[in-house]
Amino acid sequence: MKPDGEIDSALRALGSARPPEGMERRIHARLDVAPRRFPVRYSVSAAAIAAGVLIFAAILSPSNRSNSQGEDSPLHSAAARNDQQPTAQNPARDVEQQIMARPRSSFGTASAVHVPDQPIALEPAPVGQRRGHTRSSRTSEGKAGNVFHKANVTTKPASAMSEPTLATDARGSSGSHP
Amino acid sequence: MGTFEGHLAGWVGAEHLAPAERGVDAAVTALVHAYSTTIYRVAYSVTRNTGDAEDVVQETFLRVLRHQHKLAEVRDPRVWLVRIAWNLVLDRKRRSKTRPETQDIEPLARVLPAEGLGADESLIAAQGRAHILGLIDMLPAKERQVLLLSAVEELSTAEIAMVLKTTESTVRSRIFRARRALQAMLALEESAG
């Protein structure tokens, strides 16, 4: 046989190999056994991951954080208590009414700053306690020791300041103009 | 009607199926019936082992079952299935690192058809084929793969190109080079012997 004929014969035989008996039936049997749907453990793990993400998102959300911080502070609790109690039963409410209640949907602790409705009168601050050096005492000491202070500088009399003017006038009148 | 639904209606006769059977099960059944032999031949051309080739066929349809949501997008089921089987068989061969069993003449004589030949002649023919297949295994990988796929009678050059993701002209030139190399090897053996 020629080489080409041998090659063709071998390739033709290889390409028309007979499948074993009952192969199709065995394939169907294996396909029936095989799991068809998404495995349960994948579903459970995906649900667990999703639940974890939701919990972290709920914990870390700004509104929840501000709520938890606000409930700890005494101002918030006092305001909350006053909101819950009627006005007639709580005369101290007039004092605390000036504290603005923080909105529920506010962001962070910045909204916890309370702004009074009316200006608050300040008490006079104590002075002359001689604690440390006050600004006034430092200036008085400086006046005494500073050599460049106004008191040590000799000032010229007004007559000396006006002298050149007079000399110019004299020169101008004597020889500059013929 | 070049889509998968068109092919499916032709294969199984969708009007005879119950509504529940017209889904994925019917599609896979039709694919098994139509292409299991072709896939077996593709797998056998590489493995030369009936058990391994059947395993590849089963694994191919298991993959189909796992990716059943893609069935509607498949335009050419034969190319799609052959590509799956081809990748599986190459992967299996890479892992096993064994050469095909071309030295076993009797299984080869049993599997490869030899019409019109007696038992002795069939065995001699199988011996000659085993020798040729041994020479094919010595070819470079790309040329060997194209030659083995071209041996599968159901596959055209265009389909081989699609399976291997190359052009038809490349497939033709590789087949030509592979055959020329085989002829040279046979001529060398004849001159030496």
Interface residues (C-beta under 8 A of the other chain):
Chain A: M1 P3 D4 E6 I7 S9 A10 L11 R12 A13 L14 G15 S16 A17 R18 P19 P20 M23 E24 R26 I27 H28 R30 L31 A34 R36
Chain B: V28 T29 V32 H33 S36 T37 Y40 R41 Y44 S45 T50 A53 E54 V57 Q58 F61 L62 L65 Q68 V111 L112 P113 A114 A125 G128 R129 I132 L133 I136 L147 L148 S150 A151 V152 E153 R179 L182 Q183 L186 A187 E190
